[in-house]
Amino acid sequence: MSAPHAEVFPGCFERFLIRTRHLRALELAGQERAARDVRAAWQESLHNLAAIYQEIEQQLVVAEALTDPYFPLNKLGLLNIENFTTDPRSTHLSQEQLSEAMIRHLYQWAVIFLTIRRDIRALSRSRQIGTMSLTGSPAEQLPEAGWCDYCGCCCEIPGGLPEFSGGFAPPQQWLFYYNGDGCTYQRFCPFLFEYFASGRFFCSIYLVKPVGCWAFDREECSFLKRDLAREGVAGSAGISAA
């Protein structure tokens, strides 16, 4: 099979996203027979998306990341596919250039995700750094979070001060990623994972997360959501939210 052209990437990604949502929802519902029925179509979408990359190594990296039930697929789809054209840094790009940037970003984010995922697995042997064991099983549910609804909006940041809590010394590569230097057009925290493509996002290193993150509590969350709601209304009306 020949690799699709870059301009078809958004369509390939959208089909994969829709099928992944369906598959993961069935897995979470315990409907394994139904999940088996849709898995072939899902794997076809995965193959078509990975085949966009010319290098075999890149295809394998992207496929491994997209197969993981904690890959932040919906957040990446929203911020770096659906809303990418509104980013001030990308408005000058042609459609082909936009697609090429999306392709490059997906691969870069796959590398970041897999690196952090493997580091967490190694670090967790000696200490607990997150509230999720990341077993990959739908039997492991998200912990009760009180007022947090796992929307992940608070983590839509390009980077921050790399001062981690609890005296935790992160791998050097994490500092590079958290500073926003791991990929082009970074638009959310590299430690933000998603729970089975459900649109619910969680901090993969919650217990040792950066000090600045602990300052974000219920009040800041309410302010943020009001701002986002106002921007959404203003955007739909075609006016400034200022």
Secondary structure, 3 states (H helix, E strand, C coil): CCCCCHHHHHHHHHHHHHHHHHHHHHHHCCCHHHHHHHHHHHHHHHHHHHCCCCCHHHHHHHHHHHHCCCCCHHHHHHHHHHCHHHCCCCCCCCHHHHHHHHHHHHHHHHHHHHHHHHHHHHHCCCCCCCCCCCCCCCCCCCCCCCCCCCCCHHHCCCCCCCCECCCCCCCHHHHHHHCCCCCCCCCCCCCEEECCCCCCEEECCHHHCEHHHHCCCHHHHHHHHHHHHHHHHHHHHCCCCC
